[in-house]
């Protein structure tokens, strides 16, 4: 009999048979069906193997598999359902919705977790981690982003020698750090304070050429592989000495470059979600939008690139939190943002540069 499906293991140690009990079965919500050059492949992030489907007629059975094979009275159908159970693709109907552990995970989240870590699904380093897969195929995206047009606005360069002696100690900064949700618009953050914050957290200290076609950077916060894919976009509503609008922070020249006017629809959409973060639906004095020039890190890393970007975002956010606290400013990170509004405001290709985080900055109200 010609094979219609084949379970194939990703390791030398096949796992145990699936635990779905006899009775009403359903395809796991985490299972993903996709097509490659050889046909259809069914995958599950927690399964010990994948299933290659050679006969497309079996696809209809994925909608309502039966343990007893009564969908159709053929041995092929019965064997296919048994294979799906054995591989862990099937679950008892309703089971994943009734258990907190499976209900709380979405399929994209679990896949992202498993794809960006080593385990049964990724057992070699052939296409995982810092493979530099694009070297020799594509040029590495430059370390410095192309400048936005318009007259740059110079920023204050703080005296770091004085800062080293005058700043509060690290232990005090860590203990005093809070997420500030109420700000004082009668005494807003100044352009000098914004310039100091950006300089101390995100300026480019130096460029490090690796060879003729690669360059790394150094900034105050760490970054995966020294690639520094992140860019900062201050969206200004109320800063003393600075016109409202959206700017790009040029970390090489330590200047702000205008991106979009304050009255543009896209800028309003970027600021609007912050109302859900701040007390009484207030709008931020400054919203620092964090964007990633993804090619900077994806040129080097396979499978883990986006996970590394998010780790870099967290590191930069903590750096901003601590410096803001040391300066007497308030900060509050956001867990979401408007990706479409960022694309509209900047005019960038989302596959080249995308919004990956944001943090609110301002002068805190007296508690």
C-alpha positions in Angstrom: 0.0 0.0 0.0 1.3 3.4 -0.9 2.0 5.6 2.1 -0.3 8.6 2.6 1.4 10.1 5.6 4.7 9.6 7.4 5.6 10.7 10.9 9.2 11.7 10.9 11.3 12.4 14.0 13.6 15.3 14.5 15.9 13.5 16.9 17.3 10.0 17.5 15.0 9.4 20.4 11.3 9.1 19.4 9.0 10.3 22.1 6.1 8.4 23.7 2.8 7.9 22.1 0.3 10.8 22.3 -2.0 10.7 25.4 -5.3 11.6 23.8 -7.9 9.1 25.0 -10.4 7.2 22.8 -13.5 9.1 22.1 -14.1 12.5 20.6 -10.8 13.9 19.4 -9.8 17.3 17.9 -6.7 18.6 16.3 -4.6 20.6 18.8 -4.9 24.4 18.5 -1.1 24.5 18.5 -0.8 22.3 15.4 0.2 24.1 12.2 -0.2 22.8 8.6 2.0 24.2 5.9 3.2 23.4 2.5 6.8 22.9 1.3 8.4 21.6 -1.8 7.5 18.0 -1.0 3.9 18.5 0.0 2.1 19.2 3.3 3.6 19.1 6.8 1.8 19.1 10.1 3.8 20.4 13.0 3.2 20.9 16.7 5.6 22.9 19.0 5.5 20.3 21.7 5.3 17.1 19.6 8.3 14.8 19.3 7.9 14.6 15.5 6.2 16.1 12.5 3.8 14.4 10.1 4.3 14.6 6.3 1.0 14.2 4.5 1.5 12.7 1.0 -2.2 12.5 0.0 -4.1 15.8 0.2 -7.4 13.8 0.6 -6.4 13.3 4.3 -6.6 17.0 5.0 -10.3 16.8 5.4 -9.9 14.4 8.3 -8.0 17.1 10.3 -11.3 18.9 10.9 -13.0 16.0 12.8 -10.7 13.0 13.4 -12.3 9.9 15.0 -10.3 7.4 17.1 -12.3 4.5 15.7 -11.8 5.6 12.1 -15.5 5.9 11.4 -15.0 9.0 9.3 -14.7 6.5 6.5 -14.3 2.8 6.7 -10.8 2.5 5.4 -7.7 1.2 7.0 -5.8 4.3 5.7 -8.0 6.7 7.6 -7.8 4.6 10.8 -4.0 4.5 10.5 -3.8 8.2 9.9 -5.8 9.0 13.0 -3.6 6.6 15.0 -0.5 8.3 13.7 -1.8 11.7 14.7 -2.5 10.5 18.2 0.9 8.8 18.4 2.6 12.1 17.4 0.7 14.2 19.9 -1.3 16.2 17.3 -4.7 15.2 18.7 -6.3 16.0 22.0 -9.5 15.2 23.6 -12.2 17.6 22.3 -12.5 20.6 24.6 -9.4 19.6 26.7 -7.2 22.5 25.7 -10.0 25.1 26.4 -10.7 23.6 29.9 -7.1 23.5 31.2 -5.4 26.8 32.3 -2.0 25.7 31.0 -3.1 25.3 27.4 -5.8 28.0 27.4 -3.4 30.6 28.6 -0.9 30.0 25.7 -1.8 31.2 22.2 -0.4 29.2 19.3 1.8 32.1 18.1 3.3 32.6 21.6 4.1 28.9 22.1 5.5 28.6 18.6 7.7 31.7 19.1 8.9 30.3 22.4 9.9 26.9 20.9 11.3 28.2 17.7 13.7 30.6 19.5 15.0 28.0 21.9 17.0 24.8 21.7 15.1 21.6 22.3 13.4 18.7 20.5 12.5 20.9 17.5 15.9 22.5 17.2 18.7 20.0 17.9 21.6 21.4 15.9 23.2 24.7 15.3 23.0 24.4 11.5 20.3 27.0 11.2 20.1 28.4 14.7 21.8 31.3 16.4 24.6 33.4 15.0 25.1 31.6 11.8 25.7 34.8 9.7 23.7 33.1 7.0 23.5 36.2 4.9 27.2 36.8 4.6 28.2 36.6 1.0 24.6 36.7 -0.2 23.4 40.1 1.0 25.2 43.2 2.3 24.9 43.7 6.0 22.5 46.7 6.6 24.6 49.6 7.6 25.0 50.4 11.3 23.9 54.0 10.7 20.4 54.6 9.5 19.8 57.0 6.6 19.1 60.5 7.9 15.6 62.0 7.8 15.5 65.3 5.8 15.1 68.5 7.7 17.3 70.7 9.9 18.7 68.7 12.8 18.2 70.0 16.4 21.4 69.9 18.5 21.1 68.4 22.0 22.9 69.0 25.3 26.0 67.0 25.9 26.1 66.3 29.6 29.2 66.4 31.7 29.7 62.7 32.5 32.6 63.3 34.8 30.3 65.4 37.0 27.6 62.8 36.6 29.8 60.0 38.0 30.2 61.9 41.3 26.8 63.6 41.6 24.4 60.9 40.6 22.8 58.9 43.4 24.3 55.4 43.9 23.1 52.5 41.9 21.5 50.8 44.9 19.4 53.9 45.6 18.4 54.3 41.9 17.2 50.6 41.8 15.2 50.9 45.0 13.7 54.3 44.0 12.7 53.2 40.5 8.9 53.1 39.9 6.6 53.3 36.9 5.3 56.9 36.9 1.7 57.3 35.8 1.1 60.9 36.9 3.1 63.8 35.4 3.3 67.5 36.0 2.4 69.5 32.9 2.9 72.8 34.7 6.6 72.0 34.9 7.3 69.7 31.9 10.5 68.0 31.0 13.0 70.3 29.2 14.9 69.8 26.0 18.1 69.8 28.0 16.8 66.9 30.2 15.7 65.0 27.1 19.1 65.5 25.5 20.9 64.3 28.6 18.6 61.2 28.9 19.2 60.2 25.3 23.0 60.8 25.5 23.3 58.7 28.7 21.2 55.8 27.5 21.3 55.5 23.7 24.1 57.5 22.0 26.6 55.7 19.8 29.9 55.8 21.5 31.9 54.2 18.6 31.8 52.2 15.5 33.7 48.9 15.4 34.6 47.7 11.9 34.9 43.9 11.7 36.0 43.6 8.1 35.1 45.2 4.8 31.4 44.3 5.0 30.6 44.2 8.7 30.4 46.8 11.4 29.4 46.7 15.1 28.7 49.5 17.5 29.0 50.5 21.2 26.3 52.2 23.1 25.6 52.5 26.9 23.3 49.5 26.9 24.2 45.9 25.8 22.9 44.5 22.5 23.0 41.0 21.0 26.2 40.5 19.0 27.0 44.2 19.3 24.7 44.8 16.4 22.5 47.6 17.9 19.4 47.4 15.7 17.3 49.7 17.9 16.4 53.3 17.0 14.6 55.9 19.3 11.8 58.2 18.1 10.8 60.8 20.6 7.1 61.7 20.1 6.9 65.1 21.8 3.7 66.6 23.1 4.9 68.9 25.9 8.7 69.6 26.2 10.0 73.0 27.3 12.2 74.4 24.4 11.1 71.8 21.8 8.2 72.0 19.3 5.7 69.2 19.5 6.0 66.5 16.8 7.8 63.2 16.1 11.6 63.1 15.9 14.3 60.6 15.2 17.2 60.5 17.6 20.4 60.4 15.6 22.7 58.6 18.1 25.8 59.2 16.0 25.6 63.0 15.9 23.4 63.4 19.1 20.8 65.4 17.4 17.0 65.2 16.8 15.8 65.0 13.2 12.2 65.9 12.4 10.0 63.0 11.2 6.4 64.1 11.3 4.3 67.1 12.6 2.4 66.9 15.8 -1.0 67.4 14.0 -0.5 64.4 11.7 -3.0 61.6 12.2 -0.3 59.0 12.6 1.4 60.9 15.4 -1.9 61.2 17.2 -2.4 57.5 16.9 1.0 56.8 18.4 0.2 58.9 21.4 -3.3 57.8 22.0 -2.6 54.3 23.4 -0.6 55.9 26.2 -3.8 57.1 27.7 -4.5 53.5 28.8 -1.2 53.6 30.7 -1.3 57.0 32.5 -3.6 58.1 35.2 -7.0 59.6 34.2 -6.3 59.0 30.5 -3.6 61.7 30.3 -1.3 62.1 27.3 2.5 61.8 27.7 4.9 64.7 27.7 7.2 62.5 25.6 6.7 59.0 24.2 9.9 57.3 23.3 9.1 54.9 20.5 11.6 52.1 20.1 12.0 50.7 16.6 14.1 47.9 15.3 16.0 47.9 12.0 15.5 44.1 12.0 17.9 43.4 9.2 20.8 44.5 11.4 20.3 41.4 13.6 18.5 39.1 11.2 21.6 39.2 8.9 23.5 37.4 11.6 21.0 35.3 13.5 18.6 32.6 12.5 15.4 31.7 14.4 16.4 33.7 17.5 16.6 37.2 15.8 13.2 38.5 16.9 13.6 37.1 20.4 16.9 38.9 20.6 15.3 42.1 19.5 12.8 41.9 22.3 15.5 41.2 24.8 17.4 44.3 23.6 14.2 46.3 24.0 13.9 45.2 27.6 17.6 46.1 28.3 17.1 49.5 26.8 13.9 50.1 28.7 15.6 49.3 32.0 18.5 51.6 31.1 16.1 54.4 30.4 14.2 53.7 33.7 17.4 53.9 35.7 18.8 57.0 34.1 15.4 58.7 34.3 15.2 57.9 38.0 18.8 59.2 38.6 17.8 62.4 36.9 14.6 62.9 38.8 12.4 62.2 35.8 9.5 59.8 35.6 9.2 56.8 33.2 6.6 54.2 32.4 7.1 51.4 29.9 4.3 50.4 27.6 3.5 46.8 26.7 2.0 47.7 23.4 2.0 50.2 20.6 0.5 51.1 17.2 2.7 49.4 14.5 0.6 50.7 11.6 0.8 54.3 13.0 4.6 54.1 13.2 4.8 52.9 9.6 2.5 55.7 8.5 4.4 58.4 10.4 7.8 57.4 9.3 7.1 56.0 5.8 9.4 53.1 6.4 9.0 49.5 5.1 7.9 47.5 8.1 10.1 44.6 7.0 13.1 46.9 7.3 12.2 48.9 10.4 9.3 48.3 12.8 7.9 49.5 16.2 8.9 47.1 18.9 8.3 49.1 22.1 7.7 52.4 23.8 8.3 54.1 27.1 6.8 57.3 28.5 9.1 60.1 29.8 8.2 63.3 31.7 8.4 65.3 34.9 6.7 63.4 37.7 3.9 65.0 39.7 4.5 65.4 43.4 3.1 62.4 45.3 
